[in-house]
Amino acid sequence: MEKTGHRPVLLAETLTALCIRPDGVYVDGTFGRGGHTGAILDRLGPTGCLIALDQDPEAEAEALARFTGDGRFEFVRTSFTRLLPVLEARGLVGRVDGVLLDLGVSSPQLDTPERGFSFMRDGPLDMRMDPMRGESAAQWLARADEAEIAGVLKTLGEERFARRIARHLVEQRAVMPIERTGRLAALIAEAIPRHERHKHPATRSFQAIRLYVNRELEALDECLAQIPAALAPGGRLAVISFHSLEDRSVKRFIRRQSEGEPVPRGLPVTAPPPGRTLLKIGKAQRAREDEVEANPRARSAVLRVAERLS
């Protein structure tokens, strides 16, 4: 276990997927609390380089505390949607040997009530990855109409009772603003029939609101679009996702880049399809039973890997 209490998910599988070279250039696009970063640095030689990105100020504090003084490491507080600008500023476009994206929230974020990510711990209803930017979950719930709330819960949370929950939230915010995670979780539970509560009733709704507030799916697509230009020939992309919609986006991206543009029927094919930039590496990987037992949050993790073609 990391000293911060954070266990990096699928660590061994990720390190194998990245094929780390001692003199390579790597990017951890989601530093979190540095679990994967630390393991990559352990495998780099003195001429290796690792750039870590994260928009969370607490991630920045952790990076400075753990890795200050390591000349192979640089932390940039920004979203992974800024991948190419970060690389351009350092002359590293097309020279990266591996990019890691570990999507979603980190365990410390979930375990900190003040961040507002968890329905298990009462705290301010925030949910922003960067608490200094954008609209908090409480602010969004205060202004969004019933249809918008229902749409987010249905689309991003795949919540069957999205309309019932949205209606109840709009009714109850007129009585008192919804500003705490505990109250939001309780209101969601009230809206779902008791016999339908197979897991915590707030699970899907909290996930959906978090994805919406942080534009996580849009940000993921923006980042993935930059990967082919970022990687060197033979460079690897490794993505760990925890949500079916995130995994679907990664799967589709790798498939598109592996197959290239469709060639009209009847034309003789003498070369690889145009636009083909990546090679899919192996099948999707999931956490082993012993890892799930030690870290239940690994249960939904999916790792997908691709390699940059020459």
Steps between C-alpha positions, in 0.01 A plus 500: 500500500614852428582712801208722406264203525453496124540171313576542129267270307630241251854615574691195378287473186546869424877490539516198269275673246718812488818299424703754698847578365754640748572795267139550386266798517167437675189696591269420791198701394318441828753524784240458776713416803799373307469123530560425134746788468720365780507153345594638157780710651634188672555351154652806334873554480679832557423617146131411510225760524150498650252786473192479721181698445212562739260788560446419868692733738531215751668289231748783446578512872556122502727519196714772656520314831600166347707578194663841544869459430458223242635656182322240285157618620288803419148577619268730305176604662262480207242274341610219271307683229813720483726206416632629167562860616699364795707282267542777242646732764766234573571389143360153569217467246537163329773395742299350788553130568193452716188679620298379800144613575344375825150643474247600765557614857781376722440324831620802704254723314216262583616472859514877557151624597589860415537410130137390479555192280364234734147424616651301788644806677308823555669811370455804276347401166790599273629210280739715294838351415635855517303673778617841379343472156153447357164437656460277806240223518300709750498801267389287206221332697380842615449631145432200273140423412337161549552388141872583504559317828307197379695498174836501679397222739362288216780556247807506725375285786273261309258557788159337445327737739655818364170685456374411847826609658515825302141587591566436868820706501329798336213479749729476800746773396206741516470409868874518574807523274681172434851584615621185679581154370307340785179682413534426129554130569198491732274674246607260225423205727154640573423513127592138425255220592632302795482167316727639224788590733740219407804716579529846653224696323722804448778316316393568142382857561819609677707351221292675235516840669878469546549409133284796395652762731852413386416438132688175541384325183561807285842550661589136436412531131707820474800329654474181295492702178851630587654160568613406144692827465650470848639148473825395337487200263463196727380718789224357714166634626357338814157607626333380820128579520243430768178604326338323205459823303869587543606151399271515197665825388849350537400179321350690207800733473748213486285315247473807274871570514582131445269458201556837333263657252264262316603416147220500237399154388646378174826693526817288505667525842880513467586696814371545856180710521563876522474651848619185674719620789476239777519127548274344761707299748330196651158485660351715774648406838325496837628480854582156637295356786774563755522868401123544521502335841770739621349803326125470419515816286702303246198283419375722217843593361572425132841546336531547123829536315605620155834562324593778259571375149804622309 
